[in-house]
């Protein structure tokens, strides 16, 4: 019998065979690394034990008693709470509240007692102007007033001496004219006295000198000669319209001054009813926060981060927000029993924030509530999509641990 030898396959070149073997080894190594990495994450976190039993692994956190706050964050810059401009010949005015008064008199500056940055007390003399011409005007006005007083006295005597109706009428007219002259002379003298007084600039408040526009020996400008700003500060910041309804005057706030690396307390002191800014369709309103005790190194213009506390609950039972299910009026949490069984439990909820929720009834302190599953954690670690989007990376929402469920939830 003739045996036919089957034809042999053509030999594979050594280079191609080696490349295929190398590729297979790389794929096997990659699969092994992924498996080891996922297993390491799960074991290190306590999700999978050495003898893992069947059933889902739950992320849990205990309901605890604590404080809960809801905040609105914004940014702004420090500004002095009050700034007053001082003009020779006029009363102090609030800077920014309107046009600055302008003097219609030339004021030669006699002396300047302060420089920018000086701290002053209310009533301190900051600068003076020459008043020699005003003193001469005052002397003339005083003479005019004395003359008017004499004329008034004569007119009164004439009226008292009148014996007929005609003479009485003439005397009354003379008296009225003398009274008007006396009044005008009095007002003129008082106006000059006020100008002399206004030739001395005094600090209207305790604060810091922030501007000096005068020099001794030169005429003062028509506008402000000196500006004094208070040592109390405020922050004007913009709050978006979606948060504005929760912001109220009197609410507490914390203000972080980046340049000084410090945080100070503040209070919401004003909310503007007028739109302040509208960027990319987002409308915001100016909100003013007054600092309670600003540091001595604080300066106007420094940037500040503002956190306004819009709601708070102290000493209440709380759970992580990841544990809360349902909607307002129908909230629930999933509790995990020691035997691993789960149960959906309705709860009465109070304050709800972006991080936690106040539980008024339904569970007690120490109750383990489910915030996710181990599969969510592993899926996140390997690039998968978890069911609890609040968890970032491989973090455990609420800071809880893993527990193994023993079966379907009740």
C-alpha positions in Angstrom: 0.0 0.0 0.0 1.3 3.4 -0.9 1.3 6.0 1.9 1.0 9.5 0.8 2.8 12.0 3.0 0.7 15.1 3.5 2.4 18.2 2.4 4.0 20.2 5.1 3.1 23.8 5.8 5.7 26.2 4.6 8.0 27.2 7.4 7.3 30.5 9.1 10.2 32.9 9.0 11.9 33.2 12.4 11.3 37.0 12.6 7.5 36.7 12.2 7.2 33.9 14.7 9.1 35.8 17.3 7.0 39.0 16.8 3.8 37.0 17.3 5.1 35.4 20.4 6.2 38.8 21.8 2.8 40.2 21.1 1.0 37.4 22.9 3.3 37.9 25.9 2.6 41.6 26.0 -1.2 41.0 25.9 -1.0 38.4 28.7 1.2 40.7 30.8 -1.2 43.7 30.3 -4.2 41.6 31.4 -2.3 40.3 34.4 -1.3 43.8 35.4 -4.9 45.1 35.2 -6.2 42.2 37.2 -3.5 42.6 39.8 -4.1 46.4 40.0 -7.9 46.1 40.5 -7.4 43.3 43.0 -4.9 45.4 44.9 -7.3 48.4 45.1 -10.2 46.2 46.2 -8.1 44.3 48.8 -6.4 47.4 50.2 -9.8 49.1 50.6 -11.3 46.0 52.3 -13.8 45.4 49.4 -12.6 41.8 48.7 -11.2 39.5 51.4 -9.0 36.4 51.0 -12.1 34.3 51.0 -14.7 36.6 49.3 -18.2 35.3 49.6 -20.9 35.9 47.0 -23.0 39.0 47.2 -22.5 42.7 46.6 -19.9 44.7 48.6 -21.4 47.9 50.0 -19.8 51.3 50.7 -21.2 52.5 54.0 -21.0 55.4 56.5 -22.5 55.7 60.0 -25.1 58.3 60.7 -23.4 60.7 63.2 -24.4 63.7 65.3 -22.6 66.9 64.2 -23.0 70.3 62.6 -24.2 71.0 59.1 -23.8 74.3 57.1 -24.8 75.5 53.7 -22.6 78.1 52.1 -22.5 80.5 49.1 -19.0 81.2 47.8 -17.9 84.3 46.0 -14.8 86.6 45.4 -14.2 90.3 45.7 -11.7 92.9 47.0 -11.3 94.8 50.2 -12.5 98.4 50.4 -12.7 100.9 53.3 -16.1 101.0 54.8 -16.0 104.8 54.9 -13.9 107.4 53.0 -14.2 111.1 53.5 -12.9 113.9 51.3 -11.8 117.2 52.9 -12.1 120.4 51.0 -11.1 123.9 52.3 -14.2 125.9 52.7 -16.7 123.0 52.7 -17.9 120.2 55.0 -16.4 116.7 54.6 -18.2 114.6 52.0 -18.5 110.8 51.5 -16.2 109.7 48.6 -18.1 107.9 45.9 -21.5 109.1 47.1 -21.7 111.9 44.6 -19.7 114.8 43.1 -17.1 116.3 45.3 -17.8 119.9 46.4 -15.6 122.6 44.9 -14.4 125.7 46.7 -15.0 129.1 45.1 -12.3 130.7 47.2 -8.5 130.6 46.8 -7.0 128.9 49.8 -3.2 129.4 50.3 -2.1 126.3 52.3 -0.3 127.3 55.5 0.6 123.9 57.0 0.1 120.2 56.3 0.4 117.9 59.3 -0.1 114.5 57.7 1.2 112.3 54.9 -0.3 109.3 53.1 -0.4 106.3 55.3 -0.6 108.2 58.6 -3.1 107.0 61.2 -5.4 109.8 62.6 -8.0 110.1 65.3 -11.3 111.9 64.9 -10.9 115.6 65.4 -7.1 115.7 64.6 -6.0 118.8 62.7 -4.7 117.7 59.3 -4.0 121.0 57.5 -4.6 124.7 57.8 -4.9 127.5 55.2 -4.1 131.2 55.5 -7.0 133.3 56.8 -5.6 136.8 56.9 -7.9 138.1 54.2 -10.9 136.4 55.9 -10.0 138.0 59.2 -10.1 141.4 57.6 -13.5 140.5 56.1 -14.7 139.4 59.5 -13.7 142.7 61.1 -15.6 144.6 58.4 -18.6 142.3 58.9 -18.5 142.9 62.6 -18.6 146.6 62.1 -21.6 146.2 59.8 -23.4 144.2 62.4 -22.7 146.7 65.1 -24.0 149.5 62.8 -27.1 147.4 62.1 -27.7 146.9 65.8 -27.5 150.7 66.4 -29.9 151.3 63.6 -32.3 148.7 65.0 -32.2 150.3 68.4 -32.9 153.8 66.9 -35.8 152.4 64.9 -37.3 150.8 68.0 -37.0 154.1 69.9 -38.7 156.0 67.0 -41.6 153.6 67.1 -42.0 153.9 70.8 -42.1 157.7 70.5 -44.7 157.8 67.8 -47.8 159.7 68.8 -50.0 159.7 65.7 -51.1 157.0 63.3 -48.9 158.4 60.5 -45.8 158.7 62.5 -46.4 155.2 63.9 -46.7 153.8 60.4 -43.4 155.5 59.3 -41.7 154.2 62.5 -42.8 150.6 61.8 -41.4 150.8 58.3 -38.1 152.0 59.6 -38.1 149.2 62.2 -38.7 146.6 59.6 -35.9 147.9 57.4 -33.5 148.0 60.4 -34.5 144.4 61.3 -33.7 143.2 57.8 -30.4 145.0 57.8 -29.5 143.5 61.1 -30.4 140.0 59.9 -28.4 140.4 56.7 -25.4 141.6 58.7 -25.6 138.7 61.1 -25.7 136.1 58.3 -22.8 137.8 56.5 -20.7 137.7 59.6 -21.6 134.0 60.3 -20.7 133.0 56.8 -17.2 134.5 57.2 -16.8 132.8 60.5 -17.8 129.5 58.9 -15.1 130.0 56.2 -12.5 130.7 58.8 -13.4 127.5 60.5 -13.3 125.6 57.2 -9.8 126.8 56.7 -8.8 124.1 59.2 -9.2 120.5 58.0 -10.0 118.0 60.8 -10.4 114.3 60.5 -14.1 113.4 60.6 -13.4 109.8 61.6 -10.6 107.7 63.0 -8.7 106.2 60.1 -5.9 106.3 57.7 -4.9 109.1 55.4 -5.1 107.7 51.8 -4.6 110.9 49.7 -2.9 114.3 50.2 -3.2 116.8 47.3 -1.8 119.9 49.0 1.6 121.4 49.9 2.4 124.2 52.3 3.0 127.5 50.5 0.8 126.7 47.5 -2.9 127.2 46.8 -5.1 124.3 47.5 -6.9 122.6 44.6 -10.6 123.2 44.1 -11.3 119.5 44.9 -10.4 117.3 47.8 -7.2 118.3 49.6 -7.0 115.2 51.9 -8.9 111.9 51.9 -9.3 109.9 55.1 -10.5 106.3 55.0 -11.7 104.2 57.9 -9.8 101.2 59.3 -12.9 99.1 59.0 -13.2 97.1 55.8 -15.9 95.5 53.6 -15.9 93.3 50.6 -18.3 93.9 47.7 -18.8 90.6 45.8 -21.2 89.4 43.2 -23.7 86.6 44.0 -25.4 84.7 41.2 -29.2 85.0 41.0 -29.7 81.3 41.8 -28.0 81.8 45.2 -29.4 85.3 45.9 -32.6 84.1 47.4 -30.7 82.3 50.2 -28.6 85.3 51.1 -30.0 87.7 53.8 -28.6 90.8 55.6 -27.1 89.8 58.9 -25.9 86.3 57.9 -22.4 85.4 59.0 -19.6 85.0 56.6 -15.9 84.1 56.5 -13.5 86.2 54.5 -10.1 84.8 53.4 -7.5 87.5 52.5 -5.0 85.6 50.3 -2.2 88.2 50.6 -2.2 87.9 54.4 -3.0 84.2 54.5 -5.7 84.8 57.1 -9.5 84.4 57.5 -11.7 86.8 59.4 -15.3 86.9 60.3 -17.8 89.1 58.6 -21.5 89.9 58.3 -23.7 90.5 55.2 -24.5 94.2 55.5 -26.1 95.1 52.2 -27.7 93.4 49.2 -28.2 95.5 46.0 -31.6 95.3 44.3 -29.9 96.2 41.0 -28.1 93.8 38.8 -24.4 94.2 39.0 -23.1 92.0 36.3 -24.2 89.6 33.6 -21.6 87.4 32.0 -22.4 84.5 29.6 -26.1 84.7 30.5 -25.4 84.4 34.3 -26.9 87.3 36.3 -25.4 88.4 39.6 -26.1 91.0 42.2 -23.6 93.0 44.4 -23.6 91.8 48.1 -21.6 93.7 50.7 -19.9 91.9 53.6 -18.5 93.9 56.5 -15.4 92.5 58.3 -15.7 92.4 62.1 -12.1 92.6 63.1 -9.8 93.1 60.0 -6.1 92.6 60.6 -3.9 95.8 60.9 -2.1 94.8 57.7 -5.3 94.8 55.6 -5.3 97.2 52.7 -8.0 98.4 50.3 -7.8 96.5 47.0 -6.6 93.1 48.5 -8.4 90.2 46.9 -10.7 88.2 49.2 -12.6 84.9 49.0 -16.0 85.2 50.7 -18.1 82.3 52.1 -21.5 83.2 53.3 -23.3 80.8 55.6 -26.9 80.7 54.4 -28.2 77.9 56.7 -26.9 75.9 59.5 -27.9 73.1 61.9 -26.0 72.3 65.1 -25.9 69.0 67.0 -28.1 67.2 64.5 -28.0 63.7 63.1 -26.3 63.7 59.7 -25.6 61.3 56.8 -23.4 61.9 53.7 -25.4 63.3 50.7 -24.4 60.2 48.8 -26.7 58.1 51.1 -29.8 60.2 50.5 -32.3 58.9 48.0 -35.6 60.2 46.6 -36.9 63.8 46.5 -38.1 66.4 49.0 -41.0 64.9 51.0 -40.1 61.4 50.0 -36.5 60.9 51.1 -35.1 57.5 52.1 -31.7 55.8 52.9 -30.6 52.3 52.5 -29.5 50.8 55.8 -27.2 47.8 56.2 -27.8 45.3 59.0 -25.0 43.4 60.7 -26.0 40.2 58.8 -25.4 42.0 55.5 -29.0 42.5 54.5 -30.1 45.9 53.3 -33.4 47.8 53.7 -34.7 51.0 52.2 -35.8 53.2 55.1 -37.9 56.4 54.8 -36.4 59.4 56.6 -37.6 62.8 57.6 -35.0 65.3 56.3 -34.1 68.8 57.4 -31.2 70.8 56.0 -29.7 69.4 52.8 -26.3 70.7 51.6 -23.9 69.6 48.8 -22.1 67.3 51.3 -24.6 66.1 53.9 -28.2 65.9 55.0 -29.9 66.4 58.4 -32.0 63.4 59.4 -34.8 64.3 61.8 -36.3 60.8 62.1 -36.2 57.3 60.6 -32.7 56.2 61.7 -30.6 56.7 64.8 -27.0 57.6 65.6 -24.6 54.9 64.5 -26.9 53.4 61.8 -24.9 52.2 58.8 -26.2 53.7 55.6 -25.2 52.6 52.1 -23.4 55.3 50.0 -22.4 53.0 47.1 -21.0 49.6 46.2 -17.6 48.1 45.7 -18.3 47.6 42.0 -18.7 51.4 41.7 -15.3 51.9 43.4 -13.6 49.3 41.2 -15.3 50.6 38.1 -14.0 54.1 38.9 -10.5 52.8 39.6 -10.3 51.0 36.2 -11.9 53.8 34.2 -15.4 52.4 34.3 -18.6 54.3 35.1 -19.9 54.0 38.6 -23.4 54.4 39.8 -22.5 57.1 42.4 -21.2 60.1 40.5 -20.4 62.0 43.8 -17.5 59.7 44.4 -14.2 60.9 42.8 -11.3 58.6 42.1 -11.5 55.7 44.6 -12.7 57.8 47.5 -15.4 56.4 49.8 -18.4 58.8 50.0 -18.9 59.7 53.6 -15.6 58.3 54.8 -17.2 54.8 55.5 -15.8 51.4 54.8 -16.9 48.3 52.9 -19.3 45.6 54.1 -20.4 42.5 52.4 -24.1 42.0 51.7 -25.6 38.6 52.3 -28.4 38.8 49.8 -31.0 40.9 48.2 -32.3 44.0 50.1 -35.6 43.9 51.9 
